[in-house]
Amino acid sequence: MFITDKTAIYEKDDTMKINKKRLVAALIALVVGLAATWATYFATDIYQKHDVAVIVDKKIEEKLIGKNVDVYKNKDETREQILHLKVLSGKDKGQTFTVKNQYYPSQLVTQKYQAGQRVFISIKKTSIALINPKRDWVLVLILTITISLMILLAGKFTIALLVSMALSWIVFYGVILWDVKLNGSQIILIFGLADVVFSFISLLIVQGFNKKMLVTWMATLLGIFVSFALSYLIMQLTGQTEMRYETGDYATQDPRGIFLAQTLLGVLGAVMDESTDIISSLYEIIQHRPDITPKELMKSGRTMGQEIMGPLINVLVLIFMAEELPMTILYLRDNNTISSSFGFTLSLGATQSVISAISIVLTVIIATACSLLFLKDKQKKGQK
């Protein structure tokens, strides 16, 4: 009993040391990130396209220009700010300009500026134009907080996650350039291949090259492409009724192709997450219970799938609803009916959510079936 207690104490001490190391590493990352945030906030001469200025007013003077009421009784105002800007970069550095900025309190298409705010400007001869607020330091701050939390929770595994994210961004940028070069003529093929590459890179870095990774990759690809093919077949059989591709924010390429490409990428995250959870869990079950039968394994996979499906589908629907909520409110306030507002703002997103839900449901079956490959290996080793 004494030995067991002593072992438990050593294990507890090791865990505390690991936690302390993570905490120290997270604090170091936080300090470095805050320093980078500070440097980014005060950076002025690193930008090529625009100059940087600061609003020197302690209190911005503004006045009401007019009140607006449309035919649907929606009310808004037009207000004008008088801004004094001190240029911080470029050939006009040190000079002060006075600029008028008109904005609507709704700030749908205009921007209200605050005292002391840093902004990007464009200077041509004697005229100066406001571009937008300088927000890059906010992005650095968000990345700092994210990385610090990742280190605190994942420890050394954070490096693999960050490498995976960086490579995914590089691949995504390359895919976009490839698509633009071909002018969208092969967009579904391009983004289908992108799904293959994205999933392989992510799983390879996170899990390493082994059979579990390959099985997870296979389940992910089957879940994506089987559900996409099924959904595409249904869309073709129904004549793509009420599919208003023209309502998407597309200008230079085929809106239908871009919608399908969006769907392929949108499905990937949920399917890969689900495949990884199910296959990793079933792999551990097989390792601890080599005598488990295929029927019992399938039942375990179905049980896990039932627990995962609901939250995943709800998350996707809520993300989609949150993204389209502002436009939906605007359509409804302009006296559009619920059905027409849905058609113009929610129909494409709702279709993507349904396709994603189909993918999530099918992936439970596919991932569980793929896990049987582990069971066969275990049984063969047992026979030897």
C-alpha positions as a Markdown table, in Angstrom:
| # | Residue | x | y | z |
|---|---|---|---|---|
| 1 | Met | 0.0 | 0.0 | 0.0 |
| 2 | Phe | 2.9 | 2.3 | 0.8 |
| 3 | Ile | 4.5 | 1.7 | -2.5 |
| 4 | Thr | 1.3 | 2.4 | -4.4 |
| 5 | Asp | 0.8 | 5.7 | -2.5 |
| 6 | Lys | 4.4 | 6.6 | -3.2 |
| 7 | Thr | 4.0 | 5.9 | -6.9 |
| 8 | Ala | 0.9 | 8.0 | -7.0 |
| 9 | Ile | 2.8 | 10.9 | -5.4 |
| 10 | Tyr | 5.5 | 10.7 | -8.0 |
| 11 | Glu | 3.0 | 10.6 | -10.8 |
| 12 | Lys | 1.2 | 13.6 | -9.3 |
| 13 | Asp | 4.6 | 15.5 | -9.0 |
| 14 | Asp | 5.4 | 14.7 | -12.7 |
| 15 | Thr | 1.9 | 16.0 | -13.7 |
| 16 | Met | 2.5 | 19.2 | -11.7 |
| 17 | Lys | 5.9 | 19.7 | -13.4 |
| 18 | Ile | 4.3 | 19.3 | -16.8 |
| 19 | Asn | 1.5 | 21.8 | -15.9 |
| 20 | Lys | 4.1 | 24.3 | -14.6 |
| 21 | Lys | 6.1 | 23.9 | -17.8 |
| 22 | Arg | 3.0 | 24.6 | -19.9 |
| 23 | Leu | 2.1 | 27.6 | -17.8 |
| 24 | Val | 5.6 | 29.1 | -18.1 |
| 25 | Ala | 5.6 | 28.5 | -21.8 |
| 26 | Ala | 2.2 | 30.0 | -22.2 |
| 27 | Leu | 3.2 | 33.1 | -20.2 |
| 28 | Ile | 6.3 | 33.5 | -22.3 |
| 29 | Ala | 4.2 | 33.2 | -25.5 |
| 30 | Leu | 1.8 | 35.8 | -24.0 |
| 31 | Val | 4.6 | 38.3 | -23.2 |
| 32 | Val | 6.2 | 37.9 | -26.6 |
| 33 | Gly | 2.8 | 38.2 | -28.3 |
| 34 | Leu | 1.9 | 41.4 | -26.4 |
| 35 | Ala | 5.3 | 42.8 | -27.4 |
| 36 | Ala | 4.5 | 42.0 | -31.0 |
| 37 | Thr | 1.1 | 43.6 | -30.6 |
| 38 | Trp | 2.6 | 46.7 | -29.2 |
| 39 | Ala | 5.2 | 46.9 | -32.1 |
| 40 | Thr | 2.4 | 46.3 | -34.6 |
| 41 | Tyr | 0.2 | 49.0 | -33.1 |
| 42 | Phe | 3.0 | 51.6 | -33.3 |
| 43 | Ala | 4.4 | 50.4 | -36.7 |
| 44 | Thr | 4.1 | 53.1 | -39.4 |
| 45 | Asp | 6.8 | 52.7 | -42.1 |
| 46 | Ile | 6.2 | 49.0 | -43.0 |
| 47 | Tyr | 3.2 | 49.7 | -45.2 |
| 48 | Gln | 3.6 | 50.3 | -48.9 |
| 49 | Lys | 0.2 | 51.0 | -50.3 |
| 50 | His | -1.1 | 53.5 | -47.7 |
| 51 | Asp | 0.3 | 56.0 | -45.1 |
| 52 | Val | -0.6 | 55.9 | -41.4 |
| 53 | Ala | -2.1 | 58.8 | -39.5 |
| 54 | Val | -3.4 | 59.3 | -36.0 |
| 55 | Ile | -6.5 | 61.2 | -35.0 |
| 56 | Val | -5.1 | 63.9 | -32.6 |
| 57 | Asp | -8.5 | 65.2 | -31.4 |
| 58 | Lys | -9.2 | 64.5 | -27.7 |
| 59 | Lys | -12.9 | 65.0 | -28.5 |
| 60 | Ile | -14.2 | 64.7 | -32.0 |
| 61 | Glu | -16.5 | 67.4 | -33.2 |
| 62 | Glu | -19.5 | 66.1 | -35.1 |
| 63 | Lys | -22.8 | 67.5 | -36.3 |
| 64 | Leu | -26.1 | 66.1 | -37.6 |
| 65 | Ile | -26.5 | 66.6 | -41.3 |
| 66 | Gly | -29.9 | 65.1 | -41.8 |
| 67 | Lys | -32.4 | 62.5 | -40.7 |
| 68 | Asn | -33.5 | 59.8 | -43.1 |
| 69 | Val | -36.8 | 57.8 | -43.2 |
| 70 | Asp | -37.5 | 55.4 | -46.0 |
| 71 | Val | -40.9 | 54.2 | -47.2 |
| 72 | Tyr | -40.9 | 51.4 | -44.6 |
| 73 | Lys | -40.4 | 53.8 | -41.7 |
| 74 | Asn | -36.8 | 52.7 | -41.1 |
| 75 | Lys | -35.0 | 55.6 | -39.5 |
| 76 | Asp | -31.3 | 56.6 | -39.8 |
| 77 | Glu | -29.2 | 59.7 | -39.6 |
| 78 | Thr | -26.3 | 61.3 | -41.6 |
| 79 | Arg | -23.7 | 62.7 | -39.3 |
| 80 | Glu | -20.4 | 64.5 | -40.1 |
| 81 | Gln | -17.2 | 64.3 | -38.1 |
| 82 | Ile | -14.4 | 66.9 | -38.2 |
| 83 | Leu | -11.1 | 65.0 | -37.8 |
| 84 | His | -7.6 | 66.3 | -37.4 |
| 85 | Leu | -5.0 | 63.8 | -38.6 |
| 86 | Lys | -1.3 | 63.8 | -38.0 |
| 87 | Val | 0.6 | 61.8 | -40.6 |
| 88 | Leu | 3.0 | 59.3 | -39.1 |
| 89 | Ser | 4.6 | 57.9 | -42.3 |
| 90 | Gly | 5.5 | 58.8 | -45.9 |
| 91 | Lys | 6.7 | 62.0 | -47.4 |
| 92 | Asp | 4.1 | 64.0 | -45.6 |
| 93 | Lys | 5.1 | 62.7 | -42.2 |
| 94 | Gly | 4.6 | 65.2 | -39.4 |
| 95 | Gln | 2.0 | 67.3 | -41.2 |
| 96 | Thr | -1.6 | 67.8 | -39.9 |
| 97 | Phe | -4.7 | 67.6 | -42.1 |
| 98 | Thr | -8.3 | 68.3 | -41.4 |
| 99 | Val | -10.8 | 65.8 | -42.9 |
| 100 | Lys | -14.5 | 65.5 | -42.9 |
| 101 | Asn | -16.1 | 62.1 | -42.5 |
| 102 | Gln | -19.8 | 61.4 | -43.0 |
| 103 | Tyr | -21.2 | 58.3 | -41.5 |
| 104 | Tyr | -24.6 | 56.7 | -40.6 |
| 105 | Pro | -25.0 | 55.6 | -37.0 |
| 106 | Ser | -26.1 | 52.1 | -38.3 |
| 107 | Gln | -22.5 | 51.9 | -39.7 |
| 108 | Leu | -23.6 | 49.4 | -42.4 |
| 109 | Val | -21.5 | 50.9 | -45.2 |
| 110 | Thr | -19.8 | 53.8 | -43.3 |
| 111 | Gln | -17.3 | 54.1 | -40.5 |
| 112 | Lys | -17.4 | 56.1 | -37.3 |
| 113 | Tyr | -13.9 | 57.1 | -36.1 |
| 114 | Gln | -12.7 | 57.5 | -32.5 |
| 115 | Ala | -10.3 | 60.0 | -30.8 |
| 116 | Gly | -6.7 | 58.7 | -30.8 |
| 117 | Gln | -7.5 | 56.0 | -33.4 |
| 118 | Arg | -4.8 | 55.1 | -35.9 |
| 119 | Val | -6.0 | 55.0 | -39.5 |
| 120 | Phe | -4.8 | 54.3 | -43.0 |
| 121 | Ile | -4.9 | 57.2 | -45.4 |
| 122 | Ser | -4.2 | 58.0 | -49.0 |
| 123 | Ile | -2.6 | 61.4 | -49.9 |
| 124 | Lys | -2.8 | 62.8 | -53.4 |
| 125 | Lys | -1.3 | 66.2 | -53.9 |
| 126 | Thr | -3.2 | 68.3 | -51.3 |
| 127 | Ser | -6.2 | 66.0 | -50.8 |
| 128 | Ile | -6.4 | 63.3 | -48.2 |
| 129 | Ala | -8.8 | 60.3 | -48.1 |
| 130 | Leu | -9.5 | 58.0 | -45.2 |
| 131 | Ile | -9.1 | 54.3 | -46.1 |
| 132 | Asn | -10.0 | 52.4 | -42.9 |
| 133 | Pro | -8.9 | 52.0 | -39.3 |
| 134 | Lys | -5.6 | 50.3 | -38.5 |
| 135 | Arg | -6.7 | 47.0 | -37.1 |
| 136 | Asp | -3.7 | 44.7 | -37.8 |
| 137 | Trp | -2.6 | 44.9 | -34.1 |
| 138 | Val | -6.0 | 43.4 | -33.1 |
| 139 | Leu | -5.2 | 40.4 | -35.3 |
| 140 | Val | -1.8 | 40.0 | -33.7 |
| 141 | Leu | -3.4 | 40.2 | -30.2 |
| 142 | Ile | -6.0 | 37.6 | -31.1 |
| 143 | Leu | -3.3 | 35.2 | -32.4 |
| 144 | Thr | -1.3 | 35.8 | -29.2 |
| 145 | Ile | -4.2 | 34.8 | -27.0 |
| 146 | Thr | -5.0 | 31.8 | -29.2 |
| 147 | Ile | -1.5 | 30.5 | -29.2 |
| 148 | Ser | -1.1 | 31.0 | -25.5 |
| 149 | Leu | -4.2 | 29.1 | -24.7 |
| 150 | Met | -3.2 | 26.3 | -27.2 |
| 151 | Ile | 0.2 | 26.0 | -25.4 |
| 152 | Leu | -1.5 | 25.9 | -22.0 |
| 153 | Leu | -3.9 | 23.1 | -23.1 |
| 154 | Ala | -2.0 | 21.1 | -25.7 |
| 155 | Gly | 1.7 | 21.7 | -24.6 |
| 156 | Lys | 4.2 | 20.5 | -27.2 |
| 157 | Phe | 1.4 | 19.4 | -29.5 |
| 158 | Thr | 0.8 | 23.1 | -30.2 |
| 159 | Ile | 3.8 | 23.1 | -32.6 |
| 160 | Ala | 2.2 | 20.4 | -34.8 |
| 161 | Leu | -1.1 | 22.3 | -34.8 |
| 162 | Leu | 0.5 | 25.6 | -35.8 |
| 163 | Val | 2.5 | 23.9 | -38.6 |
| 164 | Ser | -0.7 | 22.3 | -39.8 |
| 165 | Met | -2.5 | 25.6 | -39.8 |
| 166 | Ala | 0.3 | 27.4 | -41.6 |
| 167 | Leu | 0.6 | 24.7 | -44.3 |
| 168 | Ser | -3.2 | 24.7 | -44.8 |
| 169 | Trp | -3.1 | 28.5 | -45.4 |
| 170 | Ile | -0.3 | 28.1 | -47.9 |
| 171 | Val | -2.1 | 25.4 | -49.8 |
| 172 | Phe | -5.4 | 27.4 | -49.7 |
| 173 | Tyr | -3.6 | 30.4 | -51.2 |
| 174 | Gly | -2.1 | 28.2 | -53.9 |
| 175 | Val | -5.5 | 26.8 | -54.7 |
| 176 | Ile | -7.0 | 30.2 | -55.0 |
| 177 | Leu | -4.3 | 31.3 | -57.4 |
| 178 | Trp | -4.8 | 28.2 | -59.5 |
| 179 | Asp | -8.5 | 28.7 | -59.6 |
| 180 | Val | -8.1 | 32.4 | -60.7 |
| 181 | Lys | -5.6 | 31.4 | -63.4 |
| 182 | Leu | -8.1 | 28.9 | -64.8 |
| 183 | Asn | -10.9 | 31.4 | -64.4 |
| 184 | Gly | -13.0 | 28.9 | -62.5 |
| 185 | Ser | -13.3 | 26.5 | -65.4 |
| 186 | Gln | -12.3 | 23.5 | -63.2 |
| 187 | Ile | -13.4 | 24.8 | -59.8 |
| 188 | Ile | -15.0 | 21.6 | -58.5 |
| 189 | Leu | -12.0 | 19.5 | -59.5 |
| 190 | Ile | -9.6 | 22.0 | -57.9 |
| 191 | Phe | -11.4 | 22.2 | -54.6 |
| 192 | Gly | -12.0 | 18.5 | -54.5 |
| 193 | Leu | -8.2 | 18.0 | -54.8 |
| 194 | Ala | -7.8 | 20.7 | -52.2 |
| 195 | Asp | -9.9 | 18.6 | -49.8 |
| 196 | Val | -7.6 | 15.6 | -50.4 |
| 197 | Val | -4.5 | 17.7 | -49.7 |
| 198 | Phe | -5.9 | 19.6 | -46.7 |
| 199 | Ser | -7.1 | 16.4 | -44.9 |
| 200 | Phe | -3.8 | 14.5 | -45.6 |
| 201 | Ile | -1.6 | 17.4 | -44.4 |
| 202 | Ser | -3.6 | 17.9 | -41.2 |
| 203 | Leu | -3.9 | 14.2 | -40.3 |
| 204 | Leu | -0.2 | 13.5 | -41.2 |
| 205 | Ile | 1.1 | 16.3 | -38.9 |
| 206 | Val | -1.3 | 15.6 | -36.0 |
| 207 | Gln | -1.3 | 11.8 | -36.0 |
| 208 | Gly | 1.9 | 10.9 | -37.9 |
| 209 | Phe | 2.1 | 8.5 | -40.8 |
| 210 | Asn | 0.6 | 5.2 | -39.6 |
| 211 | Lys | -2.3 | 3.0 | -40.3 |
| 212 | Lys | -4.7 | 4.9 | -38.0 |
| 213 | Met | -3.9 | 8.1 | -39.9 |
| 214 | Leu | -4.5 | 6.4 | -43.3 |
| 215 | Val | -7.8 | 4.8 | -42.1 |
| 216 | Thr | -9.0 | 8.2 | -40.7 |
| 217 | Trp | -8.0 | 9.9 | -44.0 |
| 218 | Met | -9.9 | 7.2 | -46.0 |
| 219 | Ala | -13.0 | 7.6 | -43.8 |
| 220 | Thr | -12.8 | 11.4 | -44.2 |
| 221 | Leu | -12.6 | 11.4 | -48.0 |
| 222 | Leu | -15.3 | 8.8 | -48.3 |
| 223 | Gly | -17.6 | 10.8 | -46.0 |
| 224 | Ile | -17.0 | 14.0 | -48.0 |
| 225 | Phe | -17.3 | 12.7 | -51.6 |
| 226 | Val | -20.1 | 10.1 | -51.0 |
| 227 | Ser | -22.3 | 12.7 | -49.3 |
| 228 | Phe | -21.4 | 15.3 | -51.9 |
| 229 | Ala | -22.2 | 12.9 | -54.8 |
| 230 | Leu | -25.5 | 12.0 | -53.1 |
| 231 | Ser | -26.4 | 15.6 | -52.6 |
| 232 | Tyr | -25.4 | 16.6 | -56.1 |
| 233 | Leu | -27.6 | 13.7 | -57.5 |
| 234 | Ile | -30.6 | 15.0 | -55.4 |
| 235 | Met | -30.0 | 18.5 | -56.7 |
| 236 | Gln | -30.0 | 17.3 | -60.3 |
| 237 | Leu | -33.0 | 15.1 | -59.9 |
| 238 | Thr | -35.0 | 18.0 | -58.4 |
| 239 | Gly | -33.9 | 20.4 | -61.1 |
| 240 | Gln | -32.1 | 22.6 | -58.5 |
| 241 | Thr | -35.4 | 24.1 | -57.7 |
| 242 | Glu | -35.2 | 27.3 | -55.6 |
| 243 | Met | -31.4 | 27.3 | -55.8 |
| 244 | Arg | -30.8 | 31.0 | -56.2 |
| 245 | Tyr | -27.1 | 31.0 | -57.0 |
| 246 | Glu | -27.4 | 34.7 | -58.1 |
| 247 | Thr | -27.9 | 35.8 | -54.5 |
| 248 | Gly | -24.4 | 34.8 | -53.6 |
| 249 | Asp | -21.7 | 37.5 | -53.5 |
| 250 | Tyr | -20.0 | 36.3 | -56.6 |
| 251 | Ala | -18.9 | 38.5 | -59.5 |
| 252 | Thr | -16.2 | 37.0 | -61.7 |
| 253 | Gln | -16.9 | 33.3 | -61.9 |
| 254 | Asp | -19.7 | 30.8 | -62.2 |
| 255 | Pro | -21.8 | 31.2 | -59.0 |
| 256 | Arg | -23.0 | 27.6 | -59.1 |
| 257 | Gly | -19.5 | 26.3 | -59.2 |
| 258 | Ile | -18.4 | 28.5 | -56.4 |
| 259 | Phe | -21.3 | 27.3 | -54.3 |
| 260 | Leu | -20.4 | 23.7 | -54.8 |
| 261 | Ala | -16.7 | 24.5 | -54.0 |
| 262 | Gln | -17.8 | 26.2 | -50.8 |
| 263 | Thr | -19.8 | 23.1 | -49.9 |
| 264 | Leu | -16.8 | 20.8 | -50.4 |
| 265 | Leu | -14.6 | 22.9 | -48.2 |
| 266 | Gly | -17.4 | 23.5 | -45.6 |
| 267 | Val | -18.0 | 19.8 | -45.2 |
| 268 | Leu | -14.3 | 18.9 | -44.7 |
| 269 | Gly | -13.9 | 20.3 | -41.2 |
| 270 | Ala | -16.9 | 18.6 | -39.6 |
| 271 | Val | -16.3 | 15.3 | -41.3 |
| 272 | Met | -12.5 | 15.1 | -40.5 |
| 273 | Asp | -13.3 | 16.0 | -36.8 |
| 274 | Glu | -15.9 | 13.3 | -36.6 |
| 275 | Ser | -13.8 | 10.7 | -38.4 |
| 276 | Thr | -10.9 | 11.4 | -36.1 |
| 277 | Asp | -13.0 | 11.1 | -32.9 |
| 278 | Ile | -14.8 | 7.9 | -33.9 |
| 279 | Ile | -11.8 | 6.0 | -35.3 |
| 280 | Ser | -9.4 | 7.0 | -32.5 |
| 281 | Ser | -12.0 | 5.9 | -29.9 |
| 282 | Leu | -12.7 | 2.6 | -31.6 |
| 283 | Tyr | -9.0 | 2.0 | -32.1 |
| 284 | Glu | -8.5 | 2.3 | -28.3 |
| 285 | Ile | -11.4 | -0.1 | -27.7 |
| 286 | Ile | -9.9 | -2.7 | -30.1 |
| 287 | Gln | -6.5 | -2.4 | -28.4 |
| 288 | His | -8.0 | -3.0 | -24.9 |
| 289 | Arg | -10.6 | -5.6 | -26.1 |
| 290 | Pro | -9.1 | -7.7 | -29.0 |
| 291 | Asp | -11.9 | -10.2 | -28.7 |
| 292 | Ile | -14.6 | -7.6 | -29.5 |
| 293 | Thr | -16.9 | -8.8 | -32.3 |
| 294 | Pro | -17.7 | -6.7 | -35.4 |
| 295 | Lys | -21.3 | -6.3 | -34.3 |
| 296 | Glu | -20.2 | -4.9 | -30.9 |
| 297 | Leu | -17.7 | -2.6 | -32.6 |
| 298 | Met | -20.4 | -1.3 | -35.0 |
| 299 | Lys | -22.7 | -0.7 | -32.0 |
| 300 | Ser | -20.0 | 1.2 | -30.2 |
| 301 | Gly | -19.4 | 3.4 | -33.3 |
| 302 | Arg | -23.1 | 4.0 | -33.7 |
| 303 | Thr | -23.4 | 5.1 | -30.0 |
| 304 | Met | -20.5 | 7.5 | -30.4 |
| 305 | Gly | -21.9 | 8.8 | -33.6 |
| 306 | Gln | -25.3 | 9.5 | -31.9 |
| 307 | Glu | -23.5 | 11.6 | -29.3 |
| 308 | Ile | -21.4 | 13.5 | -31.8 |
| 309 | Met | -23.9 | 14.1 | -34.6 |
| 310 | Gly | -26.3 | 16.5 | -32.7 |
| 311 | Pro | -23.7 | 19.0 | -31.5 |
| 312 | Leu | -21.8 | 19.1 | -34.8 |
| 313 | Ile | -25.0 | 19.7 | -36.9 |
| 314 | Asn | -26.2 | 22.3 | -34.4 |
| 315 | Val | -22.8 | 24.1 | -34.5 |
| 316 | Leu | -22.9 | 24.3 | -38.4 |
| 317 | Val | -26.5 | 25.5 | -38.4 |
| 318 | Leu | -25.8 | 28.2 | -35.8 |
| 319 | Ile | -22.6 | 29.4 | -37.6 |
| 320 | Phe | -24.6 | 29.7 | -40.8 |
| 321 | Met | -27.5 | 31.5 | -39.1 |
| 322 | Ala | -25.1 | 33.9 | -37.4 |
| 323 | Glu | -23.3 | 34.7 | -40.7 |
| 324 | Glu | -26.6 | 35.6 | -42.5 |
| 325 | Leu | -28.5 | 37.2 | -39.6 |
| 326 | Pro | -27.6 | 40.9 | -40.5 |
| 327 | Met | -28.7 | 40.6 | -44.1 |
| 328 | Thr | -31.9 | 38.7 | -43.0 |
| 329 | Ile | -32.8 | 41.5 | -40.6 |
| 330 | Leu | -32.2 | 44.1 | -43.4 |
| 331 | Tyr | -34.5 | 42.3 | -45.8 |
| 332 | Leu | -37.2 | 41.9 | -43.2 |
| 333 | Arg | -36.9 | 45.6 | -42.2 |
| 334 | Asp | -37.4 | 46.5 | -45.9 |
| 335 | Asn | -40.8 | 44.9 | -45.7 |
| 336 | Asn | -39.9 | 41.7 | -47.5 |
| 337 | Thr | -41.8 | 38.6 | -46.5 |
| 338 | Ile | -40.2 | 35.8 | -44.6 |
| 339 | Ser | -40.2 | 33.5 | -47.6 |
| 340 | Ser | -38.5 | 36.0 | -49.9 |
| 341 | Ser | -36.0 | 37.0 | -47.2 |
| 342 | Phe | -35.2 | 33.3 | -46.7 |
| 343 | Gly | -34.7 | 32.9 | -50.5 |
| 344 | Phe | -32.4 | 35.8 | -50.8 |
| 345 | Thr | -30.3 | 35.3 | -47.7 |
| 346 | Leu | -30.7 | 31.9 | -46.2 |
| 347 | Ser | -31.5 | 29.4 | -49.0 |
| 348 | Leu | -27.9 | 28.7 | -50.1 |
| 349 | Gly | -26.6 | 28.5 | -46.5 |
| 350 | Ala | -29.5 | 26.2 | -45.5 |
| 351 | Thr | -28.7 | 23.9 | -48.4 |
| 352 | Gln | -25.0 | 23.8 | -47.4 |
| 353 | Ser | -26.1 | 23.0 | -43.8 |
| 354 | Val | -28.3 | 20.1 | -45.0 |
| 355 | Ile | -25.5 | 18.7 | -47.1 |
| 356 | Ser | -23.1 | 19.0 | -44.1 |
| 357 | Ala | -25.7 | 17.2 | -42.0 |
| 358 | Ile | -25.9 | 14.4 | -44.5 |
| 359 | Ser | -22.1 | 14.1 | -44.5 |
| 360 | Ile | -22.0 | 14.0 | -40.7 |
| 361 | Val | -24.6 | 11.2 | -40.6 |
| 362 | Leu | -22.9 | 9.1 | -43.3 |
| 363 | Thr | -19.5 | 9.6 | -41.7 |
| 364 | Val | -20.7 | 7.7 | -38.6 |
| 365 | Ile | -21.3 | 4.6 | -40.7 |
| 366 | Ile | -18.2 | 5.0 | -42.9 |
| 367 | Ala | -15.8 | 5.7 | -40.0 |
| 368 | Thr | -17.2 | 2.8 | -38.0 |
| 369 | Ala | -16.9 | 0.5 | -41.1 |
| 370 | Cys | -13.3 | 1.6 | -41.7 |
| 371 | Ser | -12.4 | 0.8 | -38.1 |
| 372 | Leu | -13.1 | -2.9 | -38.8 |
| 373 | Leu | -9.7 | -2.9 | -40.6 |
| 374 | Phe | -8.1 | -2.5 | -37.2 |
| 375 | Leu | -10.1 | -5.5 | -35.8 |
| 376 | Lys | -9.0 | -7.7 | -38.7 |
| 377 | Asp | -5.4 | -6.9 | -38.0 |
| 378 | Lys | -5.8 | -7.7 | -34.3 |
| 379 | Gln | -7.6 | -11.0 | -35.1 |
| 380 | Lys | -4.8 | -12.0 | -37.5 |
| 381 | Lys | -2.1 | -11.3 | -34.9 |
| 382 | Gly | -4.1 | -13.3 | -32.4 |
| 383 | Gln | -4.3 | -16.3 | -34.8 |
| 384 | Lys | -0.5 | -16.2 | -35.3 |
